[in-house]
């Protein structure tokens, strides 16, 4: 995933990149396919996870072979093991799932995108307790990508992402009202590209919702983007940037209206990326110091909260051998610390998202690269004392 997220942080975002993004697929998926498709036989990549209870957890992503298009992937934890659950695809082209959220055991939603007729379209799927089915997603412009979804209630869900208007990418926000999904107007920063990557609902409030991502300046520098729903409309809320070479946000989570966290990365120079963590105190966003491992790139992809003094974030860093290694950090109420996390093999390992059941029952998912160049699902669990790898199906 690091190569794609770096792509969004580059200081020069030329027009050819826009064309490649529109035709090559979702952030974090398509470029990976392009670089490994000729070598990799089968792949399983997990991008998001949602927890309902100790014995009811869902993870989503995509899988593909070197001779076929990526297809949706859903996996379920029943308290004993993870299993792959059949999920539909639209058409014969690429299908990706990028986000998942759960209302209840019989009411789970996943969002992503699929490729058809020369463009990407929003993909929304629903689990009713027995099977996954495709639910119609509204469309904007000529390319739609949904990156995350969150729950307020059974009849009030939000999905965020971005769409191509024919010239640039703009923010995309959609809402479920209990019977259908519809586009809700959302602002853009400036007149260049804007991308929303994640969202958070504050304590189930219908009037206090955050969406985060990044936009690009006229100089093609990535800048943090935070937007807020107050019950009647979305508005941009000022958020700081670290350094002058680019900052972006990938994950957000909240405990209350004055305790919201967002994570990502920033570029202190043109060749390095470091962790970026920001906090909302009810009045403003501020950067909170966060550690980095080694001297290479460090990127944070997801964040989840247990309580005000118990927050987790995950991602990856590059070691001296040039491979991604899992990165997990913890907030104890006063500072962020790196917590030891396992890896599989010596090739790349990446963590994408988190889900909390309790303080001693937390899941994180991602992917790792095998010695024969196959990407496989990576699942890890926190039992209150340490992180350990849990076997995932292949």
Order of alpha helices (4+ residues) and beta strands (2+ residues): alpha-alpha-alpha-beta-beta-beta-beta-beta-beta-beta-beta-beta-beta-beta-beta-beta-beta-beta-beta-beta-beta-beta-beta-beta-beta-beta-beta-beta-beta-beta-beta
